[in-house]
């Protein structure tokens, strides 16, 4: 009798597993316990929950994936989890990713999964942003850059991941450049001859076509993302997060890198002010503080912009009162030329500004774009995209272009303007007219970046830098 009852209970449990999915959270947990005890029917019942035909609620899907994690190496579990790698619910997606990665699968590639989800959804989870730092695909850095600023709460983890990518690629480039053992380095040769050779730590990581050039290029793009974000961060906490990620990536020389950027007058005023405000409160915790000497050096030269010098004096009064009370060197106030005031705003040097006067409007824009982006073909890419927009009038971005085109070419009708757009029309003047219509106080910064991206056919990161370029160089354009 007992034996018959036992088989009856077992049959009922088997039929319940076959009849449909387990929908109650408590029963899912019990099935997970029984599956870990070796009950095959319980595991099959959990796998049935992952059948898309049953359309189980997201909470139950997430719990089922968690219960199946101990069986991640089994092919049937992997196939069931694969269907949820691109799920719209973040929690379900993360559980499926954790199960998928714990099984050691390589297809589809992690980078492809993250990029697909990054394009499909406006934001990802912190877990997915962290995974972006583990891949070697350069598209992951572009993904992080595009998501930066979309939601301020996610920015700290995105900045941390960009810093890890920067650190990883700097390490790879150093290893690629390191000479084989027992091979004398240029420093050794210099010491043998009794000469002293110093390497510029900034130039050491500039992109090149030599060994390790790809890692350097990716590192430079990651640096640009962190520094541009620090210069335009919406609050002090995010500014400090960006500069902290930059400093950690360059460790142990990150502090020295920041001091060099602080002294470099070719860097933007916003960036140098951000670095100054980041370094000053942390100086007392440094083993070998050098900020005071750098600030006094800058103060003595008095080449910096008035806003920077004003903040410098505030820092000295707050952190180094004895130096602030010291008598300032007497000097006549230098006359600041128009070209020099322009050089304060952007990245162009005085000699480059003088060179621009000898160029036509198209060459001038190409020169400035190359200075900011290093891509000599960016102007052609932007022109090709805007030309395609000008051949129609359906896209809202095309209306901005037509308005600027009409302003430059008064008296031409729609069809004449469209024919003129088939020529090489993109110049510094046209670029300035378009950007002036986009960057106004009536539109928020997020809209300005979106409009810039759509008008010129670039990604979010490039659009953000184009906005900064216009604000810094509009006098030259």
ZADOKE-644746 format. One line per field, with one value per residue (C-alpha): residue number from 1; residue in one letter; x, y, z. Coordinates in steps of 0.02 Angstrom, whole numbers, padded with zeros to 5 digits, always signed. Layout:
! ZADOKE-644746
num NUM;...
residuo A;...
x X;...
y Y;...
z Z;...
//
This chain:
! ZADOKE-644746
num 1;2;3;4;5;6;7;8;9;10;11;12;13;14;15;16;17;18;19;20;21;22;23;24;25;26;27;28;29;30;31;32;33;34;35;36;37;38;39;40;41;42;43;44;45;46;47;48;49;50;51;52;53;54;55;56;57;58;59;60;61;62;63;64;65;66;67;68;69;70;71;72;73;74;75;76;77;78;79;80;81;82;83;84;85;86;87;88;89;90;91;92;93;94;95;96;97;98;99;100;101;102;103;104;105;106;107;108;109;110;111;112;113;114;115;116;117;118;119;120;121;122;123;124;125;126;127;128;129;130;131;132;133;134;135;136;137;138;139;140;141;142;143;144;145;146;147;148;149;150;151;152;153;154;155;156;157;158;159;160;161;162;163;164;165;166;167;168;169;170;171;172;173;174;175;176;177;178;179;180;181;182;183;184;185;186;187;188;189;190;191;192;193;194;195;196;197;198;199;200;201;202;203;204;205;206;207;208;209;210;211;212;213;214;215;216;217;218;219;220;221;222;223;224;225;226;227;228;229;230;231;232;233;234;235;236;237;238;239;240;241;242;243;244;245;246;247;248;249;250;251;252;253;254;255;256;257;258;259;260;261;262;263;264;265;266;267;268;269;270;271;272;273;274;275;276;277;278;279;280;281;282;283;284;285;286;287;288;289;290;291;292;293;294;295;296;297;298;299;300;301;302;303;304;305;306;307;308;309;310;311;312;313;314;315;316;317;318;319;320;321;322;323;324;325;326;327;328;329;330;331;332;333;334;335;336;337;338;339;340;341;342;343;344;345;346;347;348;349;350;351;352;353;354;355;356;357;358;359;360;361;362;363;364;365;366;367;368;369;370;371;372;373;374;375;376;377;378;379;380;381;382;383;384;385;386;387;388;389;390;391;392;393;394;395;396;397;398;399;400;401;402;403;404;405;406;407;408;409;410;411;412;413;414;415;416;417;418;419;420;421;422;423;424;425;426;427;428;429;430;431;432;433;434;435;436;437;438;439;440;441;442;443;444;445;446;447;448;449;450;451;452;453;454;455;456;457;458;459;460;461;462;463;464;465;466;467;468;469;470;471;472;473;474;475;476;477
residuo X;X;X;X;X;X;X;X;X;X;X;X;X;X;X;X;X;X;X;X;X;X;X;X;X;X;X;X;X;X;X;X;X;X;X;X;X;X;X;X;X;X;X;X;X;X;X;X;X;X;X;X;X;X;X;X;X;X;X;X;X;X;X;X;X;X;X;X;X;X;X;X;X;X;X;X;X;X;X;X;X;X;X;X;X;X;X;X;X;X;X;X;X;X;X;X;X;X;X;X;X;X;X;X;X;X;X;X;X;X;X;X;X;X;X;X;X;X;X;X;X;X;X;X;X;X;X;X;X;X;X;X;X;X;X;X;X;X;X;X;X;X;X;X;X;X;X;X;X;X;X;X;X;X;X;X;X;X;X;X;X;X;X;X;X;X;X;X;X;X;X;X;X;X;X;X;X;X;X;X;X;X;X;X;X;X;X;X;X;X;X;X;X;X;X;X;X;X;X;X;X;X;X;X;X;X;X;X;X;X;X;X;X;X;X;X;X;X;X;X;X;X;X;X;X;X;X;X;X;X;X;X;X;X;X;X;X;X;X;X;X;X;X;X;X;X;X;X;X;X;X;X;X;X;X;X;X;X;X;X;X;X;X;X;X;X;X;X;X;X;X;X;X;X;X;X;X;X;X;X;X;X;X;X;X;X;X;X;X;X;X;X;X;X;X;X;X;X;X;X;X;X;X;X;X;X;X;X;X;X;X;X;X;X;X;X;X;X;X;X;X;X;X;X;X;X;X;X;X;X;X;X;X;X;X;X;X;X;X;X;X;X;X;X;X;X;X;X;X;X;X;X;X;X;X;X;X;X;X;X;X;X;X;X;X;X;X;X;X;X;X;X;X;X;X;X;X;X;X;X;X;X;X;X;X;X;X;X;X;X;X;X;X;X;X;X;X;X;X;X;X;X;X;X;X;X;X;X;X;X;X;X;X;X;X;X;X;X;X;X;X;X;X;X;X;X;X;X;X;X;X;X;X;X;X;X;X;X;X;X;X;X;X;X;X;X;X;X;X;X;X;X;X;X;X;X;X;X;X;X;X;X;X;X;X;X;X;X;X;X;X;X;X;X;X;X;X
x +00000;+00139;+00233;+00079;+00054;+00237;+00220;+00056;+00139;+00285;+00167;+00070;+00232;+00286;+00119;+00126;+00297;+00230;+00071;+00149;+00273;+00294;+00225;+00236;+00402;+00402;+00379;+00519;+00633;+00582;+00613;+00787;+00826;+00766;+00863;+01024;+00987;+00991;+00805;+00804;+00617;+00638;+00772;+00661;+00521;+00636;+00690;+00506;+00490;+00614;+00510;+00461;+00293;+00234;+00274;+00315;+00322;+00494;+00513;+00486;+00603;+00740;+00717;+00719;+00881;+00958;+00905;+00982;+01152;+01231;+01190;+01265;+01385;+01244;+01199;+01010;+01027;+01142;+01020;+00876;+00975;+01031;+00854;+00858;+01027;+00937;+00782;+00705;+00698;+00870;+00861;+00818;+00955;+01086;+01038;+01049;+01218;+01286;+01229;+01297;+01468;+01488;+01473;+01625;+01532;+01613;+01473;+01392;+01538;+01516;+01555;+01418;+01291;+01333;+01337;+01169;+01089;+01173;+01097;+00929;+00904;+00937;+01031;+01113;+01138;+01293;+01342;+01340;+01440;+01571;+01579;+01620;+01790;+01831;+01816;+01949;+01829;+01853;+01664;+01639;+01730;+01618;+01466;+01521;+01553;+01380;+01296;+01397;+01285;+01120;+01083;+01196;+01169;+01257;+01401;+01515;+01517;+01538;+01685;+01763;+01748;+01826;+01969;+01996;+01999;+02127;+02236;+02227;+02278;+02417;+02487;+02477;+02566;+02705;+02728;+02730;+02865;+02972;+03135;+03184;+03287;+03475;+03445;+03514;+03379;+03407;+03419;+03556;+03651;+03637;+03703;+03850;+03897;+03876;+03724;+03556;+03400;+03223;+03063;+02907;+02771;+02635;+02719;+02753;+02571;+02533;+02461;+02585;+02601;+02735;+02716;+02573;+02497;+02319;+02323;+02389;+02251;+02118;+02202;+02202;+02016;+01981;+02085;+01987;+01821;+01876;+01955;+01812;+01687;+01786;+01786;+01597;+01536;+01366;+01429;+01590;+01565;+01560;+01706;+01810;+01756;+01818;+01987;+02007;+01982;+02111;+02236;+02214;+02234;+02402;+02464;+02592;+02619;+02439;+02473;+02616;+02506;+02374;+02505;+02572;+02397;+02373;+02527;+02485;+02408;+02352;+02224;+02052;+02018;+01873;+01985;+02125;+02001;+01926;+02100;+02141;+01980;+02010;+02191;+02183;+02076;+02176;+02349;+02372;+02355;+02494;+02659;+02756;+02642;+02695;+02541;+02601;+02762;+02663;+02538;+02675;+02762;+02603;+02572;+02746;+02730;+02555;+02518;+02355;+02182;+02107;+01975;+02112;+02224;+02076;+02039;+02225;+02229;+02075;+02162;+02319;+02219;+02123;+02261;+02424;+02386;+02571;+02602;+02446;+02504;+02676;+02709;+02668;+02803;+02786;+02759;+02668;+02504;+02539;+02436;+02334;+02316;+02158;+02246;+02304;+02128;+02072;+02210;+02148;+01978;+02021;+02159;+02242;+02410;+02455;+02558;+02413;+02292;+02407;+02418;+02228;+02228;+02317;+02188;+02019;+01859;+01856;+02040;+02015;+01876;+01976;+02126;+02024;+01934;+02100;+02169;+02025;+01996;+02154;+02046;+02088;+01932;+01805;+01758;+01720;+01615;+01514;+01491;+01433;+01302;+01236;+01232;+01118;+01004;+00999;+00933;+00769;+00667;+00587;+00718;+00709;+00898;+00884;+00783;+00925;+01046;+00929;+00903;+01091;+01115;+00982;+01063;+01231;+01156;+01010;+00901;+00918;+00762;+00745;+00801;+00949;+01006;+00992;+01097;+01227;+01238;+01310;+01470;+01599;+01498;+01555;+01663;+01700;+01566;+01431;+01480;+01466;+01295;+01228;+01299;+01236;+01059;+01083;+01174;+01054;+00999;+00821;+00879;+00951;+01128;+01059;+00954;+01104;+01210;+01068;+01041;+01228;+01237;+01092;+01149;+01328;+01304;+01424;+01413;+01368;+01549;+01601;+01444;+01487;+01662;+01594;+01486;+01638;+01738;+01609;+01598;+01788;+01830;+01676;+01775;+01893;+01757
y +00000;+00119;+00077;+00114;+00280;+00325;+00293;+00390;+00546;+00530;+00517;+00670;+00770;+00708;+00758;+00929;+00955;+00903;+01005;+01178;+01298;+01330;+01502;+01519;+01586;+01464;+01314;+01377;+01384;+01208;+01144;+01222;+01133;+00965;+00992;+01020;+00858;+00767;+00761;+00766;+00801;+00958;+01023;+00987;+01083;+01234;+01222;+01220;+01390;+01461;+01409;+01575;+01500;+01510;+01697;+01686;+01851;+01930;+01900;+01712;+01707;+01792;+01673;+01520;+01576;+01599;+01424;+01349;+01431;+01272;+01181;+01313;+01187;+01080;+01114;+01115;+01249;+01353;+01346;+01400;+01546;+01603;+01657;+01788;+01871;+02015;+02023;+02194;+02168;+02213;+02088;+01943;+01997;+02004;+01832;+01757;+01841;+01776;+01600;+01613;+01677;+01551;+01412;+01478;+01507;+01615;+01619;+01740;+01848;+01952;+02112;+02075;+02043;+02206;+02311;+02242;+02280;+02451;+02497;+02420;+02500;+02678;+02619;+02459;+02389;+02424;+02240;+02261;+02423;+02332;+02191;+02319;+02345;+02159;+02148;+02195;+02257;+02444;+02459;+02436;+02600;+02686;+02609;+02677;+02849;+02852;+02806;+02932;+03074;+02989;+02954;+03035;+02890;+02772;+02890;+02837;+02654;+02702;+02816;+02676;+02555;+02683;+02703;+02515;+02509;+02650;+02562;+02396;+02473;+02578;+02418;+02327;+02469;+02471;+02283;+02295;+02428;+02349;+02284;+02099;+02048;+02078;+02211;+02382;+02517;+02696;+02749;+02620;+02679;+02858;+02812;+02720;+02878;+02982;+03076;+03099;+03061;+03099;+03032;+03137;+03033;+03116;+03088;+02909;+02865;+02962;+02855;+02789;+02661;+02570;+02417;+02441;+02582;+02511;+02504;+02683;+02744;+02663;+02731;+02907;+02895;+02835;+02981;+03103;+03035;+03053;+03226;+03298;+03233;+03307;+03477;+03475;+03368;+03420;+03416;+03404;+03221;+03162;+03277;+03198;+03023;+03056;+03126;+02988;+02856;+02947;+02955;+02771;+02717;+02806;+02742;+02758;+02917;+02980;+03124;+03185;+03175;+03285;+03413;+03421;+03449;+03585;+03677;+03652;+03815;+03728;+03628;+03706;+03822;+03713;+03559;+03646;+03721;+03547;+03474;+03616;+03590;+03402;+03406;+03542;+03452;+03290;+03367;+03343;+03154;+03141;+03062;+03190;+03340;+03450;+03555;+03706;+03720;+03704;+03838;+03958;+03927;+03967;+04119;+04185;+04169;+04245;+04173;+04090;+04160;+04279;+04151;+04023;+04145;+04199;+04019;+03989;+04131;+04058;+03889;+03968;+04066;+03910;+03779;+03879;+04042;+04080;+04081;+04182;+04320;+04325;+04476;+04443;+04480;+04656;+04662;+04763;+04694;+04618;+04672;+04524;+04519;+04461;+04304;+04265;+04281;+04158;+04038;+04043;+03976;+03823;+03701;+03802;+03883;+04060;+03999;+03890;+04036;+04142;+03999;+03994;+04170;+04101;+03963;+03971;+03931;+03747;+03721;+03814;+03696;+03543;+03606;+03636;+03467;+03377;+03470;+03413;+03237;+03185;+03117;+03201;+03125;+03187;+03339;+03228;+03109;+03254;+03332;+03169;+03144;+03323;+03316;+03164;+03259;+03410;+03304;+03287;+03384;+03250;+03238;+03380;+03393;+03439;+03594;+03658;+03634;+03718;+03867;+03892;+03864;+03995;+04119;+04101;+04098;+04222;+04228;+04044;+03935;+03759;+03670;+03787;+03758;+03569;+03577;+03685;+03553;+03431;+03535;+03544;+03660;+03621;+03765;+03850;+03980;+03851;+03748;+03903;+03950;+03775;+03762;+03936;+03876;+03720;+03793;+03918;+03945;+03892;+03711;+03599;+03526;+03350;+03414;+03510;+03352;+03250;+03381;+03392;+03204;+03197;+03344;+03285;+03096;+03067;+02972;+03052;+03072;+03161;+03270;+03323;+03373;+03466;+03570;+03609;+03649;+03775;+03860;+03872;+03918;+04012;+04174;+04089;+04004
z +00000;+00048;-00111;-00217;-00125;-00156;-00343;-00346;-00268;-00387;-00536;-00478;-00465;-00637;-00715;-00632;-00711;-00879;-00869;-00871;-00792;-00606;-00572;-00383;-00314;-00167;-00282;-00396;-00245;-00192;-00369;-00363;-00199;-00269;-00431;-00332;-00239;-00406;-00448;-00638;-00648;-00543;-00661;-00811;-00728;-00707;-00889;-00940;-00854;-00980;-01129;-01213;-01261;-01078;-01062;-00878;-00778;-00768;-00581;-00602;-00753;-00654;-00507;-00622;-00704;-00531;-00476;-00634;-00611;-00532;-00695;-00813;-00891;-00960;-01144;-01117;-00982;-01093;-01238;-01125;-01053;-01227;-01269;-01129;-01163;-01251;-01138;-01107;-00918;-00846;-00703;-00818;-00939;-00801;-00732;-00907;-00936;-00770;-00811;-00989;-00936;-00795;-00925;-01020;-01184;-01318;-01449;-01464;-01409;-01252;-01348;-01476;-01338;-01247;-01406;-01465;-01296;-01289;-01456;-01415;-01243;-01186;-01032;-00970;-00796;-00690;-00714;-00903;-00895;-00790;-00918;-01053;-00970;-00986;-01175;-01304;-01437;-01471;-01499;-01312;-01278;-01406;-01319;-01150;-01227;-01306;-01141;-01041;-00984;-01027;-00844;-00712;-00590;-00712;-00751;-00605;-00657;-00841;-00798;-00695;-00842;-00961;-00838;-00834;-01025;-01023;-00895;-00988;-01155;-01078;-01000;-01167;-01259;-01129;-01143;-01333;-01327;-01192;-01268;-01254;-01104;-01113;-01246;-01196;-01194;-01255;-01073;-01041;-01195;-01137;-00965;-01044;-01137;-00980;-01045;-00961;-01061;-01004;-01078;-01089;-01002;-01106;-01276;-01225;-01254;-01413;-01554;-01680;-01818;-01722;-01614;-01491;-01595;-01587;-01398;-01393;-01507;-01399;-01243;-01315;-01355;-01177;-01110;-01217;-01149;-00968;-00987;-01092;-00966;-00821;-00906;-00932;-00785;-00714;-00534;-00432;-00384;-00565;-00609;-00471;-00526;-00704;-00648;-00518;-00654;-00761;-00618;-00571;-00752;-00764;-00595;-00527;-00630;-00634;-00514;-00623;-00778;-00697;-00644;-00822;-00891;-00760;-00824;-01008;-01071;-01231;-01132;-01111;-00965;-00906;-00895;-00801;-00677;-00652;-00618;-00499;-00400;-00397;-00339;-00205;-00072;-00093;-00083;+00104;+00083;-00048;-00001;-00104;-00132;-00277;-00311;-00213;-00314;-00477;-00424;-00373;-00537;-00634;-00525;-00558;-00746;-00746;-00917;-00867;-00897;-00766;-00707;-00680;-00586;-00479;-00430;-00402;-00274;-00187;-00175;-00104;+00027;+00078;+00081;+00085;+00178;+00208;+00020;-00017;+00103;+00025;-00084;-00264;-00391;-00461;-00646;-00774;-00832;-01003;-01150;-01209;-01397;-01486;-01546;-01371;-01302;-01435;-01385;-01205;-01258;-01362;-01409;-01548;-01513;-01564;-01712;-01770;-01757;-01865;-01990;-02005;-02081;-02235;-02263;-02349;-02254;-02300;-02259;-02096;-02039;-02092;-01992;-01834;-01846;-01865;-01715;-01605;-01672;-01765;-01907;-02074;-02155;-02028;-02133;-02284;-02178;-02105;-02277;-02355;-02219;-02227;-02418;-02409;-02289;-02404;-02548;-02453;-02328;-02220;-02084;-01954;-01961;-02146;-02100;-01991;-02136;-02262;-02146;-02129;-02317;-02357;-02240;-02327;-02503;-02500;-02655;-02702;-02703;-02634;-02793;-02821;-02643;-02665;-02824;-02736;-02600;-02727;-02725;-02585;-02475;-02297;-02234;-02069;-02108;-02147;-01993;-01882;-01953;-01920;-01744;-01699;-01736;-01628;-01478;-01401;-01221;-01266;-01295;-01157;-01181;-01211;-01358;-01428;-01429;-01507;-01644;-01679;-01695;-01818;-01924;-01948;-01936;-01791;-01626;-01459;-01404;-01564;-01556;-01379;-01432;-01585;-01469;-01361;-01518;-01577;-01407;-01394;-01574;-01637;-01649;-01771;-01871
//
